Amino acid sequence: YLQKVKDKGTLVVGTSADYPPYEFTVKQSGKTNYVGLDIEIAKKFAKNLGVKLEIKNMNFDSLLVALETHKVDAVISGMNPTPERQKSVDFSNIYYRGKQYMLINKKDAALYKNIHSFKNKT
Ligand code: ARG
């Protein structure tokens, strides 16, 4: 399949550009540009293959169908490899694992030790 992409000279990547900082749009002098971490990865990918990159923007829910029907060559869209999705498509290795935290005020630290501390508190 990679040879096919090379032959046609363009890698078509599907994304749903509504998910900063992974993929989103910026308007520059009337032109819409796709930016974000995933877009940078897609650019590198195309560059390494020696082909042009074409981003196809669509609803997140349409991405897997677009891939299965070959409307796009690949998908990059901050998508987690769930067992359900893995039934129909082949995920790459994980390239980013988010570390996100919830914050509370320091003075409340003793009050909220863990998730169970949030029970019956108003
Ligand atoms: N990470 C979540 C998932 O895999 C949401 C991804 C949404 N991505 C997007 N480009 N809108 O379901």
Backbone and ligand atoms as CSV (ligand in chain L), in Angstrom:
chain,resi,resn,atom,element,x,y,z
A,1,TYR,N,N,0.825,-1.206,0.000
A,1,TYR,CA,C,0.000,0.000,0.000
A,1,TYR,C,C,0.865,1.264,0.000
A,2,LEU,N,N,1.984,1.235,0.717
A,2,LEU,CA,C,2.886,2.390,0.723
A,2,LEU,C,C,3.372,2.704,-0.686
A,3,GLN,N,N,3.618,1.641,-1.464
A,3,GLN,CA,C,4.063,1.846,-2.837
A,3,GLN,C,C,2.992,2.576,-3.644
A,4,LYS,N,N,1.739,2.233,-3.380
A,4,LYS,CA,C,0.623,2.888,-4.051
A,4,LYS,C,C,0.608,4.390,-3.739
A,5,VAL,N,N,0.845,4.698,-2.460
A,5,VAL,CA,C,0.881,6.104,-2.029
A,5,VAL,C,C,2.037,6.826,-2.724
A,6,LYS,N,N,3.180,6.157,-2.783
A,6,LYS,CA,C,4.348,6.762,-3.434
A,6,LYS,C,C,4.074,7.010,-4.919
A,7,ASP,N,N,3.440,6.033,-5.550
A,7,ASP,CA,C,3.145,6.161,-6.975
A,7,ASP,C,C,2.227,7.331,-7.254
A,8,LYS,N,N,1.226,7.515,-6.386
A,8,LYS,CA,C,0.311,8.621,-6.667
A,8,LYS,C,C,0.874,9.946,-6.165
A,9,GLY,N,N,1.923,9.894,-5.363
A,9,GLY,CA,C,2.624,11.125,-4.979
A,9,GLY,C,C,1.975,11.939,-3.882
A,10,THR,N,N,0.899,11.435,-3.334
A,10,THR,CA,C,0.197,12.158,-2.274
A,10,THR,C,C,-0.271,11.205,-1.191
A,11,LEU,N,N,-0.025,11.599,0.044
A,11,LEU,CA,C,-0.568,10.858,1.176
A,11,LEU,C,C,-1.810,11.604,1.647
A,12,VAL,N,N,-2.944,10.924,1.601
A,12,VAL,CA,C,-4.191,11.559,2.016
A,12,VAL,C,C,-4.507,11.126,3.446
A,13,VAL,N,N,-4.515,12.104,4.329
A,13,VAL,CA,C,-4.717,11.803,5.745
A,13,VAL,C,C,-6.023,12.424,6.233
A,14,GLY,N,N,-6.826,11.611,6.857
A,14,GLY,CA,C,-8.092,12.087,7.405
A,14,GLY,C,C,-7.941,12.533,8.848
A,15,THR,N,N,-8.579,13.632,9.189
A,15,THR,CA,C,-8.562,14.102,10.568
A,15,THR,C,C,-9.845,14.881,10.847
A,16,SER,N,N,-10.087,15.097,12.105
A,16,SER,CA,C,-11.207,15.944,12.498
A,16,SER,C,C,-10.614,17.132,13.235
A,17,ALA,N,N,-10.438,18.219,12.513
A,17,ALA,CA,C,-9.633,19.346,13.007
A,17,ALA,C,C,-10.416,20.224,13.988
A,18,ASP,N,N,-10.811,19.586,15.072
A,18,ASP,CA,C,-11.600,20.289,16.086
A,18,ASP,C,C,-11.111,19.893,17.479
A,19,TYR,N,N,-9.834,19.579,17.568
A,19,TYR,CA,C,-9.327,18.949,18.784
A,19,TYR,C,C,-7.937,19.483,19.137
A,20,PRO,N,N,-7.858,20.770,19.503
A,20,PRO,CA,C,-6.548,21.302,19.873
A,20,PRO,C,C,-6.045,20.658,21.158
A,21,PRO,N,N,-4.756,20.466,21.354
A,21,PRO,CA,C,-3.661,20.894,20.464
A,21,PRO,C,C,-3.267,19.850,19.433
A,22,TYR,N,N,-4.095,18.842,19.218
A,22,TYR,CA,C,-3.748,17.767,18.282
A,22,TYR,C,C,-4.012,18.141,16.831
A,23,GLU,N,N,-5.226,18.631,16.575
A,23,GLU,CA,C,-5.538,19.107,15.226
A,23,GLU,C,C,-6.616,20.168,15.323
A,24,PHE,N,N,-6.310,21.290,14.744
A,24,PHE,CA,C,-7.278,22.383,14.706
A,24,PHE,C,C,-6.920,23.294,13.536
A,25,THR,N,N,-7.738,24.309,13.317
A,25,THR,CA,C,-7.496,25.171,12.171
A,25,THR,C,C,-7.116,26.572,12.634
A,26,VAL,N,N,-6.308,27.231,11.855
A,26,VAL,CA,C,-6.052,28.657,12.044
A,26,VAL,C,C,-6.267,29.356,10.707
A,27,LYS,N,N,-6.893,30.508,10.793
A,27,LYS,CA,C,-7.121,31.297,9.575
A,27,LYS,C,C,-5.989,32.305,9.424
A,28,GLN,N,N,-5.308,32.216,8.296
A,28,GLN,CA,C,-4.248,33.169,8.003
A,28,GLN,C,C,-4.531,33.815,6.664
A,29,SER,N,N,-4.713,35.110,6.680
A,29,SER,CA,C,-5.075,35.899,5.493
A,29,SER,C,C,-6.122,35.168,4.641
A,30,GLY,N,N,-7.226,34.856,5.294
A,30,GLY,CA,C,-8.367,34.268,4.597
A,30,GLY,C,C,-8.237,32.790,4.259
A,31,LYS,N,N,-7.053,32.233,4.512
A,31,LYS,CA,C,-6.843,30.826,4.181
A,31,LYS,C,C,-6.875,29.975,5.447
A,32,THR,N,N,-7.564,28.850,5.399
A,32,THR,CA,C,-7.634,27.956,6.554
A,32,THR,C,C,-6.475,26.973,6.529
A,33,ASN,N,N,-5.711,26.963,7.604
A,33,ASN,CA,C,-4.593,26.022,7.692
A,33,ASN,C,C,-4.828,25.017,8.815
A,34,TYR,N,N,-4.375,23.817,8.580
A,34,TYR,CA,C,-4.472,22.776,9.604
A,34,TYR,C,C,-3.183,22.752,10.404
A,35,VAL,N,N,-3.326,22.784,11.709
A,35,VAL,CA,C,-2.153,22.795,12.582
A,35,VAL,C,C,-2.358,21.856,13.761
A,36,GLY,N,N,-1.267,21.605,14.483
A,36,GLY,CA,C,-1.343,20.773,15.675
A,36,GLY,C,C,-0.348,19.631,15.642
A,37,LEU,N,N,-0.225,18.952,16.769
A,37,LEU,CA,C,0.735,17.854,16.911
A,37,LEU,C,C,0.534,16.780,15.841
A,38,ASP,N,N,-0.699,16.343,15.659
A,38,ASP,CA,C,-0.969,15.271,14.691
A,38,ASP,C,C,-0.651,15.713,13.267
A,39,ILE,N,N,-0.929,16.981,12.991
A,39,ILE,CA,C,-0.649,17.505,11.648
A,39,ILE,C,C,0.862,17.482,11.385
A,40,GLU,N,N,1.632,17.819,12.420
A,40,GLU,CA,C,3.097,17.788,12.279
A,40,GLU,C,C,3.581,16.367,12.013
A,41,ILE,N,N,2.971,15.411,12.698
A,41,ILE,CA,C,3.339,14.004,12.489
A,41,ILE,C,C,2.999,13.578,11.059
A,42,ALA,N,N,1.829,13.983,10.604
A,42,ALA,CA,C,1.399,13.638,9.238
A,42,ALA,C,C,2.354,14.244,8.211
A,43,LYS,N,N,2.780,15.486,8.462
A,43,LYS,CA,C,3.719,16.152,7.552
A,43,LYS,C,C,5.038,15.384,7.463
A,44,LYS,N,N,5.535,14.976,8.635
A,44,LYS,CA,C,6.790,14.209,8.689
A,44,LYS,C,C,6.643,12.896,7.926
A,45,PHE,N,N,5.522,12.263,8.152
A,45,PHE,CA,C,5.214,10.987,7.531
A,45,PHE,C,C,5.271,11.132,6.004
A,46,ALA,N,N,4.585,12.147,5.495
A,46,ALA,CA,C,4.564,12.379,4.054
A,46,ALA,C,C,5.959,12.724,3.543
A,47,LYS,N,N,6.663,13.530,4.309
A,47,LYS,CA,C,8.008,13.945,3.904
A,47,LYS,C,C,8.937,12.734,3.801
A,48,ASN,N,N,8.853,11.863,4.806
A,48,ASN,CA,C,9.687,10.657,4.791
A,48,ASN,C,C,9.378,9.757,3.605
A,49,LEU,N,N,8.119,9.765,3.188
A,49,LEU,CA,C,7.726,8.952,2.029
A,49,LEU,C,C,8.081,9.654,0.717
A,50,GLY,N,N,8.405,10.927,0.825
A,50,GLY,CA,C,8.717,11.708,-0.369
A,50,GLY,C,C,7.487,12.068,-1.174
A,51,VAL,N,N,6.344,12.242,-0.476
A,51,VAL,CA,C,5.116,12.591,-1.187
A,51,VAL,C,C,4.494,13.844,-0.560
A,52,LYS,N,N,3.513,14.389,-1.267
A,52,LYS,CA,C,2.795,15.549,-0.743
A,52,LYS,C,C,1.753,15.077,0.269
A,53,LEU,N,N,1.401,15.978,1.155
A,53,LEU,CA,C,0.369,15.647,2.145
A,53,LEU,C,C,-0.929,16.358,1.796
A,54,GLU,N,N,-2.001,15.588,1.796
A,54,GLU,CA,C,-3.322,16.195,1.643
A,54,GLU,C,C,-4.141,15.860,2.886
A,55,ILE,N,N,-4.595,16.898,3.580
A,55,ILE,CA,C,-5.414,16.693,4.770
A,55,ILE,C,C,-6.881,16.717,4.365
A,56,LYS,N,N,-7.591,15.690,4.765
A,56,LYS,CA,C,-9.042,15.695,4.545
A,56,LYS,C,C,-9.724,15.859,5.894
A,57,ASN,N,N,-10.387,16.986,6.040
A,57,ASN,CA,C,-11.049,17.302,7.299
A,57,ASN,C,C,-12.486,16.789,7.276
A,58,MET,N,N,-12.878,16.114,8.339
A,58,MET,CA,C,-14.244,15.568,8.379
A,58,MET,C,C,-14.672,15.357,9.820
A,59,ASN,N,N,-15.907,14.962,10.003
A,59,ASN,CA,C,-16.384,14.646,11.353
A,59,ASN,C,C,-15.605,13.474,11.912
A,60,PHE,N,N,-15.352,13.529,13.195
A,60,PHE,CA,C,-14.618,12.445,13.840
A,60,PHE,C,C,-15.271,11.087,13.558
A,61,ASP,N,N,-16.595,11.070,13.563
A,61,ASP,CA,C,-17.328,9.813,13.375
A,61,ASP,C,C,-17.210,9.254,11.959
A,62,SER,N,N,-16.776,10.076,11.022
A,62,SER,CA,C,-16.660,9.618,9.635
A,62,SER,C,C,-15.287,9.045,9.321
A,63,LEU,N,N,-14.337,9.223,10.230
A,63,LEU,CA,C,-12.939,8.896,9.925
A,63,LEU,C,C,-12.716,7.423,9.593
A,64,LEU,N,N,-13.276,6.557,10.417
A,64,LEU,CA,C,-13.000,5.127,10.203
A,64,LEU,C,C,-13.647,4.618,8.927
A,65,VAL,N,N,-14.826,5.109,8.636
A,65,VAL,CA,C,-15.488,4.736,7.381
A,65,VAL,C,C,-14.672,5.231,6.183
A,66,ALA,N,N,-14.171,6.466,6.296
A,66,ALA,CA,C,-13.344,7.033,5.219
A,66,ALA,C,C,-12.110,6.175,4.978
A,67,LEU,N,N,-11.543,5.659,6.061
A,67,LEU,CA,C,-10.357,4.802,5.932
A,67,LEU,C,C,-10.729,3.469,5.283
A,68,GLU,N,N,-11.819,2.892,5.757
A,68,GLU,CA,C,-12.217,1.586,5.229
A,68,GLU,C,C,-12.622,1.646,3.768
A,69,THR,N,N,-13.156,2.784,3.342
A,69,THR,CA,C,-13.584,2.918,1.947
A,69,THR,C,C,-12.501,3.586,1.088
A,70,HIS,N,N,-11.285,3.735,1.666
A,70,HIS,CA,C,-10.126,4.264,0.942
A,70,HIS,C,C,-10.307,5.701,0.469
A,71,LYS,N,N,-11.158,6.457,1.143
A,71,LYS,CA,C,-11.244,7.891,0.846
A,71,LYS,C,C,-10.011,8.592,1.410
A,72,VAL,N,N,-9.411,7.973,2.416
A,72,VAL,CA,C,-8.139,8.462,2.961
A,72,VAL,C,C,-7.189,7.271,3.078
A,73,ASP,N,N,-5.885,7.574,3.055
A,73,ASP,CA,C,-4.884,6.515,3.191
A,73,ASP,C,C,-4.625,6.174,4.647
A,74,ALA,N,N,-4.789,7.168,5.508
A,74,ALA,CA,C,-4.522,6.978,6.927
A,74,ALA,C,C,-5.336,7.991,7.718
A,75,VAL,N,N,-5.441,7.746,8.989
A,75,VAL,CA,C,-6.168,8.654,9.872
A,75,VAL,C,C,-5.249,9.032,11.020
A,76,ILE,N,N,-5.212,10.312,11.360
A,76,ILE,CA,C,-4.543,10.731,12.593
A,76,ILE,C,C,-5.427,11.800,13.220
A,77,SER,N,N,-5.931,11.492,14.408
A,77,SER,CA,C,-6.952,12.391,14.942
A,77,SER,C,C,-7.091,12.263,16.457
A,78,GLY,N,N,-5.964,12.038,17.111
A,78,GLY,CA,C,-6.015,11.885,18.573
A,78,GLY,C,C,-6.883,10.722,18.987
A,79,MET,N,N,-6.898,9.707,18.128
A,79,MET,CA,C,-7.840,8.609,18.353
A,79,MET,C,C,-7.237,7.497,19.215
A,80,ASN,N,N,-7.964,7.148,20.247
A,80,ASN,CA,C,-7.498,6.078,21.131
A,80,ASN,C,C,-7.812,4.708,20.539
A,81,PRO,N,N,-6.895,3.763,20.718
A,81,PRO,CA,C,-7.125,2.415,20.181
A,81,PRO,C,C,-8.066,1.596,21.066
A,82,THR,N,N,-9.342,1.802,20.914
A,82,THR,CA,C,-10.306,1.028,21.704
A,82,THR,C,C,-10.504,-0.342,21.061
A,83,PRO,N,N,-10.887,-1.344,21.831
A,83,PRO,CA,C,-11.112,-2.687,21.277
A,83,PRO,C,C,-12.124,-2.665,20.121
A,84,GLU,N,N,-13.160,-1.853,20.261
A,84,GLU,CA,C,-14.188,-1.753,19.217
A,84,GLU,C,C,-13.567,-1.273,17.898
A,85,ARG,N,N,-12.772,-0.211,17.974
A,85,ARG,CA,C,-12.139,0.331,16.758
A,85,ARG,C,C,-11.110,-0.641,16.193
A,86,GLN,N,N,-10.435,-1.348,17.092
A,86,GLN,CA,C,-9.393,-2.276,16.643
A,86,GLN,C,C,-9.958,-3.440,15.838
A,87,LYS,N,N,-11.274,-3.645,15.948
A,87,LYS,CA,C,-11.909,-4.696,15.149
A,87,LYS,C,C,-11.838,-4.362,13.675
A,88,SER,N,N,-11.906,-3.061,13.343
A,88,SER,CA,C,-11.983,-2.700,11.925
A,88,SER,C,C,-10.716,-2.073,11.359
A,89,VAL,N,N,-9.881,-1.484,12.202
A,89,VAL,CA,C,-8.675,-0.833,11.676
A,89,VAL,C,C,-7.436,-1.219,12.473
A,90,ASP,N,N,-6.276,-0.959,11.865
A,90,ASP,CA,C,-4.998,-1.320,12.472
A,90,ASP,C,C,-4.332,-0.056,13.024
A,91,PHE,N,N,-4.185,0.022,14.323
A,91,PHE,CA,C,-3.588,1.202,14.948
A,91,PHE,C,C,-2.062,1.102,14.959
A,92,SER,N,N,-1.403,2.243,14.860
A,92,SER,CA,C,0.056,2.290,15.023
A,92,SER,C,C,0.380,2.118,16.501
A,93,ASN,N,N,1.668,2.088,16.813
A,93,ASN,CA,C,2.056,2.162,18.214
A,93,ASN,C,C,1.617,3.509,18.763
A,94,ILE,N,N,1.446,3.577,20.061
A,94,ILE,CA,C,1.026,4.827,20.690
A,94,ILE,C,C,2.145,5.863,20.573
A,95,TYR,N,N,1.852,7.035,20.040
A,95,TYR,CA,C,2.873,8.081,19.889
A,95,TYR,C,C,2.741,9.165,20.933
A,96,TYR,N,N,1.650,9.178,21.642
A,96,TYR,CA,C,1.519,10.171,22.720
A,96,TYR,C,C,0.554,9.672,23.789
A,97,ARG,N,N,1.027,9.727,25.025
A,97,ARG,CA,C,0.187,9.332,26.142
A,97,ARG,C,C,0.001,10.565,27.010
A,98,GLY,N,N,-1.201,11.015,27.139
A,98,GLY,CA,C,-1.466,12.242,27.883
A,98,GLY,C,C,-1.327,12.039,29.380
A,99,LYS,N,N,-0.807,13.051,30.039
A,99,LYS,CA,C,-0.778,13.036,31.497
A,99,LYS,C,C,-1.561,14.248,31.945
A,100,GLN,N,N,-2.733,14.022,32.439
A,100,GLN,CA,C,-3.566,15.137,32.830
A,100,GLN,C,C,-4.010,14.982,34.260
A,101,TYR,N,N,-4.093,16.107,34.929
A,101,TYR,CA,C,-4.341,16.095,36.355
A,101,TYR,C,C,-5.502,16.997,36.699
A,102,MET,N,N,-6.127,16.656,37.813
A,102,MET,CA,C,-7.158,17.507,38.354
A,102,MET,C,C,-6.511,18.292,39.491
A,103,LEU,N,N,-6.939,19.537,39.675
A,103,LEU,CA,C,-6.328,20.368,40.706
A,103,LEU,C,C,-7.360,20.825,41.727
A,104,ILE,N,N,-6.903,20.913,42.961
A,104,ILE,CA,C,-7.722,21.535,44.006
A,104,ILE,C,C,-6.849,22.519,44.763
A,105,ASN,N,N,-7.482,23.338,45.582
A,105,ASN,CA,C,-6.704,24.300,46.359
A,105,ASN,C,C,-5.890,23.591,47.427
A,106,LYS,N,N,-4.710,24.119,47.696
A,106,LYS,CA,C,-3.813,23.527,48.667
A,106,LYS,C,C,-4.467,23.352,50.033
A,107,LYS,N,N,-5.254,24.353,50.426
A,107,LYS,CA,C,-5.861,24.305,51.754
A,107,LYS,C,C,-6.855,23.144,51.880
A,108,ASP,N,N,-7.314,22.618,50.761
A,108,ASP,CA,C,-8.255,21.496,50.782
A,108,ASP,C,C,-7.574,20.140,50.628
A,109,ALA,N,N,-6.259,20.160,50.580
A,109,ALA,CA,C,-5.521,18.924,50.274
A,109,ALA,C,C,-5.838,17.787,51.246
A,110,ALA,N,N,-6.002,18.129,52.517
A,110,ALA,CA,C,-6.281,17.092,53.502
A,110,ALA,C,C,-7.698,16.545,53.350
A,111,LEU,N,N,-8.566,17.380,52.806
A,111,LEU,CA,C,-9.984,17.022,52.648
A,111,LEU,C,C,-10.203,16.035,51.503
A,112,TYR,N,N,-9.425,16.232,50.431
A,112,TYR,CA,C,-9.587,15.402,49.246
A,112,TYR,C,C,-8.320,14.604,48.993
A,113,LYS,N,N,-8.254,13.429,49.576
A,113,LYS,CA,C,-7.051,12.596,49.462
A,113,LYS,C,C,-7.044,11.797,48.168
A,114,ASN,N,N,-8.225,11.325,47.779
A,114,ASN,CA,C,-8.331,10.538,46.555
A,114,ASN,C,C,-9.753,10.628,46.013
A,115,ILE,N,N,-10.027,9.894,44.973
A,115,ILE,CA,C,-11.311,9.993,44.275
A,115,ILE,C,C,-12.496,9.757,45.207
A,116,HIS,N,N,-12.288,8.906,46.198
A,116,HIS,CA,C,-13.397,8.577,47.116
A,116,HIS,C,C,-13.766,9.749,48.021
A,117,SER,N,N,-12.827,10.679,48.185
A,117,SER,CA,C,-13.096,11.854,49.013
A,117,SER,C,C,-14.199,12.727,48.425
A,118,PHE,N,N,-14.496,12.523,47.129
A,118,PHE,CA,C,-15.488,13.376,46.487
A,118,PHE,C,C,-16.923,12.894,46.715
A,119,LYS,N,N,-17.046,11.752,47.381
A,119,LYS,CA,C,-18.372,11.229,47.703
A,119,LYS,C,C,-19.033,12.082,48.771
A,120,ASN,N,N,-20.303,12.365,48.573
A,120,ASN,CA,C,-21.129,13.063,49.564
A,120,ASN,C,C,-20.568,14.417,50.018
A,121,LYS,N,N,-19.807,15.059,49.159
A,121,LYS,CA,C,-19.344,16.419,49.461
A,121,LYS,C,C,-20.066,17.372,48.529
A,122,THR,N,N,-20.512,18.514,49.087
A,122,THR,CA,C,-21.148,19.486,48.194
A,122,THR,C,C,-20.471,20.844,48.291
L,1,LIG,N1,N,-9.365,10.610,22.169
L,1,LIG,C1,C,-10.778,10.522,21.963
L,1,LIG,C2,C,-11.120,9.297,21.170
L,1,LIG,O1,O,-10.265,8.590,20.700
L,1,LIG,C3,C,-11.332,11.745,21.249
L,1,LIG,C4,C,-10.600,12.107,19.991
L,1,LIG,C5,C,-11.273,13.239,19.264
L,1,LIG,N2,N,-10.469,13.683,18.174
L,1,LIG,C6,C,-10.793,14.675,17.353
L,1,LIG,N3,N,-9.943,15.027,16.425
L,1,LIG,N4,N,-11.956,15.291,17.452
L,1,LIG,O2,O,-12.275,9.010,21.041
